[in-house]
Amino acid sequence: MARSPRAPWSKANPRKRAGKASTRLTSAEKATAKARARRAGRPYPNLVDNMRVAAKKAGKTKTSGRKRSAAKANTKKATTKKVASKKAARKTARSKTRAASSAKKRSAKRATPRKATSRKSAKSKREKDPRGGLTAAGRQAFAERDGAHLRPGVTKKVSEMTPQDMRRKGSWAVRFYGRDPLPPLLDAKGRPTRLALSAHAWGEPVPRTVAAARKIAAKGERLLARYHRIKDSRTRGKS
């Protein structure tokens, strides 16, 4: 035979069993329970109506607790969203600031005129042949600035030279490589100086040693001697 369930009043108080203090109904809750018992035709006080009122009270408490939890969660979510929004705004502001700064720098760079030294250096490079000597533009610049009538170096073979070619090349060779003391032919990095590179403009190998430079000077002396012999012979022929 099935065992009938125990009545609530026959059970031990669960709050006492859990070690918690019992809650009592307030005067208003007791009045509600009494009215409920009267409508049902039950004598009061009774456990049924008291438990019903207590259950409603517990339900309200749970509902309010859930509402508080939901409100707390919503507040937390709103706070998180607000923080994320602020971070995004700061990031956007930083990006705009960087973009504006970059644009300002580019604008300033475009507006800044080139230095005169840079222009002068570029012009000097155009006037000087990197292999040695002057370019046509360089000779033209000297003519405009100093009134000099510079001509390209003589690169012909000796057999093809005119007396004037011999005089010009011989004079150049003695003036450049016959001087004493001889200026440096190599710079600190071991590259030929402009003095050494000028030999290329006159059809001679670029000297790297004093001996090589003196050899070009000796060739110049021979060319000058030959020029003077030709000149003297022509003078004697006229007389």
Secondary structure, DSSP 8 states (H G I E B T S, - for coil): -------GGGS--HHHHTT-------HHHHHHHHHHHHHHT--SS-HHHHHHHHHHHHHHHHHHHHHHHHHHHHHHHHHHHHHHHHHHHHHHHHHHHHHHHHHHHHHHHHHS---HHHHHHHHHHHHB-TTSSB-HHHHHHHHHHH---------S-GGG--HHHHHHHHHHHHHHHS-SS---SB-TTS-B-HHHHHHHHTTS----SHHHHHHHHHHHHHHHHHHHHHHHHHHHHH-
